[in-house]
Amino acid sequence: MKEADLAKQVIEWLREQHWDIYQEVATGFTGPVADIVAVSGNITWVIETKTSMSLALLEQATAYLYRANYVSIAIPDKRRVRGHRAAYEYCSMKGIGVLESSKDYGITNIFERSKPKLMRLDKGLAKPIRNQL
């Protein structure tokens, strides 16, 4: 599975839930680029998509904490990604959600393995990503 295919599946899942979607959102002149930013009312959700769990993925997601109300990562399902218990625990401790994509009987499903924690955006900490849209 390619990263673009995974992102497409996540975007379709978000649209079914009536989120407005923005892709490849630059977060400043030299800042990171968010794969997906979803907006619903006053709530923003950053989702980083990768084909495998990695420290780089966790670092990217962590960069958006306190810049969005929700932060998640999206990866292929756990049957293809094994041995990352510490990474899942890290996400849980930081409040980062985990979305997994699976294909069962030819139907693609997005499963929310863990929900992201709602972050209240303190104006003094960091520039919210919503200002970049």
URNOR-V810481 format. One record per backbone hydrogen bond with DSSP energy under -0.5 kcal/mol. CO is the residue of the C=O (numbers start at 1). NH is the residue of the N-H. E is the energy in kcal/mol with one decimal. If there is no record, write none. Layout:
co->[CO;CO]
nh->[NH;NH]
e->[E;E]
This chain:
co->[2;3;4;5;6;7;8;9;10;11;12;13;14;14;15;20;22;24;25;32;32;34;35;36;37;38;39;40;43;44;44;45;46;47;47;48;54;55;56;57;58;59;60;61;62;64;64;67;67;68;69;70;71;72;73;74;75;77;77;80;84;85;86;87;88;89;90;91;91;95;97;98;98;99;100;101;102;102;104;107;109;109;111;111;114;118;119;120;121;122;122;126;128;129;130]
nh->[6;7;8;9;10;11;12;13;14;15;16;17;17;19;18;39;37;26;34;27;34;25;24;47;22;45;20;43;40;69;70;38;72;36;49;74;58;59;60;61;62;63;64;64;65;67;68;129;130;66;119;46;97;48;99;50;101;80;81;82;88;89;90;91;92;93;94;95;96;117;73;113;114;75;111;77;104;109;107;104;102;111;100;113;98;120;121;122;123;125;126;128;131;132;133]
e->[-2.1;-2.7;-2.1;-1.9;-2.3;-2.7;-2.2;-2.1;-2.5;-2.7;-1.9;-0.7;-0.9;-1.8;-1.9;-2.6;-3.0;-0.6;-2.8;-1.7;-0.5;-2.0;-2.0;-2.6;-2.3;-2.5;-3.0;-2.1;-2.3;-0.7;-2.0;-3.1;-2.7;-1.4;-0.5;-2.6;-1.9;-2.5;-2.3;-2.4;-2.4;-1.5;-0.5;-1.5;-1.3;-2.4;-1.0;-2.9;-0.5;-0.6;-2.8;-2.5;-2.8;-2.2;-3.1;-2.3;-1.8;-1.9;-1.0;-0.6;-2.1;-2.4;-2.3;-2.3;-2.2;-2.6;-2.4;-1.4;-2.4;-2.5;-2.2;-1.3;-1.5;-2.4;-3.3;-2.4;-0.6;-3.2;-2.1;-2.5;-2.7;-0.6;-2.9;-1.3;-2.2;-0.5;-0.5;-0.8;-0.6;-1.7;-0.9;-0.6;-1.4;-2.3;-1.3]
